Amino acid sequence: MSVRERDPLTGHETTGHEWNGITELNTRVPRVIWWAVGITHVWALIYWVLMPAWPLVTTYTRGLLGYDDQERVERQVAAAYAVRTDWTTALATLPAEEVRQDAALMSHVARTAPSLFGDNCAGCHGADAAGGPGFPSLVDNAWLWGGEAEAIMETLRVGINAPHPDSRWAQMPAFGETDILTRPQVRIVVDYVQSLSGLETVATQERLAEGEILFAENCASCHGEDAAGNRDLGAPNLTDDAWVYGGDDAVMFETIHNGRQGWMPAWEGRLTTAERMMLTLYIQDLGEEAGR
Amino acid sequence: MMTRLMATERQGALILSGLVALAGLILAAAGRGDPMGVHGWITLVFAGGVLLIALRALDAPEPTEDRLASYYDDPTKVGILLALFWAVVGMGMGVWVAAQLAWPELRFDAPWSSFGRLRPVHTSGVIFGFGGNALIATSFHVMQRTSRARLAGHLSPWFVLLGFNLFCLVAASGYLMGVTQSKEYAEPEWYADIWLVIVWVVYFVLYMRTLARRNEPHIYVANWYYLAFILVVAMLHIVNNLAVPASFGAAKSYSAFAGVQDAMTQWWYGHNAVAFFLTAGFLGMLYYFLPKRAERPIYSYRLSILSFWGIVFFYIWAGSHHLHYTALPQWVQTLGMTFSVMLLVPSWASAGNALMTLNGAWHKVRDDATLRFMMLAAVFYGLSTFEGSFMAVRAVNSLSHYTDWTVGHVHAGAMGWVALISFGSIYAVVPLLWRKEAMYSWKLVESHFWLALAGTVIYVFAMWNSGITQGLMWRTYTESGTLAYSFTETLVAMRPYYIARVIGGALFLAGAVIGAYNVYMTIRVAGHQAPQIDYPTGSEANEPAVPAAE
């Protein structure tokens, strides 16, 4: 039933085939298609001649341009480093006070540090650096290990409870779990510590007096007689209103009963000295801005 | 439906489902304490269900119909209903995971509801569940009509359809349990892969046998595409899933390839899954249902030939464009890029052939939403193939790669092309299969069309904006030669587009739900009407044989 018909609309002939009512016109392939085929194929051919393209047995056609991705990226990376070398070297070698005096260096810091902080620190300390439970705020001027440039640089370099050999190390012992304090005693200490930082407490004077004794026996060695903390040991000040884990009854009970040992990664090897210097200056400024 | 099978076929169904149930039992026993065991139970229950259906009809009387005088459409009908089921599930999952990206709390902190597990349920649900079932169902339909021959066999179509859905079920439930090969679109583990190979070989044999029975001297274009889809998907699936199981009692295997070879194999598979699953098969659908609905001859047979061979030849080379600027040697990238650009011509030739076919039928496009679905699908096919070739160019890819632009591109193809041609074809074929006058409500088809169009456009524009913003932010340097934006800042910038995407996806999903409802109501309440000719006719004489018993 090969009957060729002419389609009245287009004037083209059908192929004479028919499938369940479907027919096909035998229209020529439009010229524009042949042009497109020609252009794309010629373009591909030129590209193959110029660039690495076809595999041979043990090598490949390298192309007339001698273009090599690997070489090019190495060159670009080296060039990018070269552009930054002047000021990054200065940052890596000068002390923080001198960097602060240098407006040009500080403008590099201002441009670069926010995204460095965003990519490396914000994940734990928050985009606004205000921290969260277990992750200290960096804008409250309450420093565990010190807020001077040298102290921050060192914390960044070695981390806290990190696998770095020089890592800072700190542990809040689990006073309840290890039976140093009974559960009622832990509660007394909670009341006492809350009273130190001026939190409202309903505890009686006797109870607070008992807490003072327990504190002196168990806590003062790290947190100090005056509970103002010890930055050599990373022991927080308990008389201010800054809390790493929280200052309410339940959280403080958990802290004293079960202990705490947070950690911060060591950034040496992951960030350069210059990058750590930028972060140091940046978070110092953040704290100052927040303090104002 | 069981009673339309002959007694020997029912016995065959009983034995087959019994064997699959037994395989499920073995899987359950071997995989105790492992997700593989759960898959054993799922297989057992699934096959057990089929077995019960076969058992209940075992003593039914022999069917009286003259089989040669009608097409075998029962598997097609079930396939279409399954496609609609998976459409709602898969697109629903898509909306959920899209919402998770905008509002992470929607993750609900359960392991199974995490983004990484739900996303493959969405992708597999849509591609394989919806797309696969639509392809299998329409291929059965189209092959019979264009060959004027009944399906070769009554058991194997069921085996293909149900076996494929068992695979989809095992795949989706596995993702929720964390079972994955970590290969995109090839996530299911080794036993599911082996099962799919069996199903697919049966599909291929069934297709070839039916084609061999044809009463037409020539093979219609649609069948070339369906055949390419079946054949090449088998090849891709087998090669990319070559793996060594860590043990025969657990859902864990190691790929036969390593490193960059593994990546190249995966993207040779991945891109050709797009080519031969999501393009070739659906072009088969387009080539049948569009001229049928428009009642116009195909614009150019010669163009069909050119684009078919162009598509099957060039696509196979293009996969490496997924790995630009990686450890993959540059010459492989060059080949992927240049072949992708040359591929544009046959792709546009196909889209053009479809749109030119509508010449003389544009008034129907205006009035008939079903045909408009198909027209728009061809337009989106043209758009997304252009975009694909464009993004395959290394310079463009250096901006677009790893960004939401890729996601937008995939969805322009999946929503605009694959889903629209499927829905158009479903609306065209449902009244015919169920012997109805028309769809239950043309207004609902119309609203589905506009919801789908609005959803796709919102989705794609949101992802273009998001992706280009993201790509530009990643590569922006300060005057100091350092990165200007942190990663988090790029996320904040993308969030409005993520919300827009949820809206676009929800509109599209709403359309699919309306479509499923409309099909359901068509089957339940639309008026009866037998078509004039919808049965095989002899090859020599064109006069109809005795019409089939309804």
Interface residues (C-beta under 8 A of the other chain):
Chain A: M1 S2 D7 L9 T10 T14 T15 H17 W19 N20 G21 I22 T23 E24 L25 N26 T27 R28 V29 P30 I33 A36 V37 T40 H41 W43 A44 Y47 W48 M51 P52 A53 W54 P55 Y60 T61 Y67 D68 D69 A80 V83 R84 W87 S107 H108 R111 T112 P114 S115 L116 F117 G118 D119 A122 A127
Chain B: R145 T146 R148 E216 P217 H218 Y220 V221 Y288 P291 K292 E295 P297 I298 Y299 S300 Y301 R302 L303 S304 L306 Y325 P329 Q330 W331 V332 T334 L335 M337 T338 F339 V341 M342 L344 V345 W348 A349 G352 N359 G360 T478 E479 S480 G481 T482 L483 A484 Y485 S486 F487 T488 E489 N542
